[in-house]
Amino acid sequence: MARSKGARRGRARLRTVALIGIDGSGKTTQAHRLADALTAAGLPATYHRNAGGRRFLGRVAQRLGRPDAQRLLGRGGLLVVESLLRWLAIAAALLGRLLTGRVAVMDRYSACQYASIRAHGGQRWERLARLGYRLFPRPQVTFLLAVDPLEAYRRIERRGTDHESMRYLAAADRAYRTLPEHPTFVLIDAGRPADEVSRDILGHLDGWLAVPAGQVAAVAGPVPSRAPEPDPVPVQA
C-alpha cells in the first residue's frame, strides 16, 4: 500500500476526502465508516452527502403525473438542475469545514457530476459544469470505489430502494475511467467485503492518523454497518 501524501509531507493537515464511484459501489457506507473512524482516531470528521436531488425531483415529477424527472425537465434540464443542486451541496459542505475545522468526508464530489453527465450522453453540458465546479478545491484524497457493474446491479436490487439499468451502470463505469482526473484517484477494489474496503481506505490515510491505521478499529470499536441511503432516481440514457 502506497503511503499517503500526508505521510510524505509529515504534518500536512487532512481537510477533505472524497469517495466517488458508480451507484452500488458502497460510497455511502464507506463514507460514514470513514467519518466515524477518523473521529475516533483523533481527526474530528463530518459526513457530507452531496446528492444531486434526483430522488426528490422524481417524487415531484410523479406528483405532477410524469413517470420520472427526465420526463418532467428533459435530459438537459435535469442535468442542469442536478449540477446546480450538487454544486450547492458541495459548497455548503466546504463552508461547514471552514467554520468547524472538521475533516469533510464527501460522499460524492464534482467528478461524480462529470461522470453523470457523460453517462447520460450530455457531454456538451460538461464544459459548463466544469466552469462552475472549478471554484472548489481538489480533495487531498479522492477514492474511486471500483466495482464490476454487474455486482453493483446486484447490490442495488438487493437493497430494494431504487433501480438502475445495467446499461446505465456500465456507462457510468466507463465515464469514471475516462475522466481526465482519473490518474489522480486512489483506486479501491470495492467488490470485496465492506470491512476489507474500509481497511484499505484507512491504510492509505495512515500518514494523517493520530494512531496507526491498524489500531483505528481498536480505538473506534466495531464500526456498525449502515443501510445504504437510496441514491436519487436515475435518468435512463
Buried (B, 14 or more C-beta within 10 A) or exposed (E): EEEBBBBEEEEBEBBBBBBBBBBBBBBBBBBBBBBBBBBBBEBEBBBBBBBBBBBBBBEBBBEEEBEBBBBBBEBEEBBBBBBBBBBEBBBEBBEBBEEEEBBBBBBBBBBBBBBBBBBBEBEEBBEBBBEBBEEBEBBBBBBBBBBBBEBBBEBBEEBEEBEBBEEBBBBBBBBBEEBEBBEEBBEBEBBEEBEEBBBBBBBBBBBBBEBEBEEBBEBBEEBEEBEBBBBBBBBEB
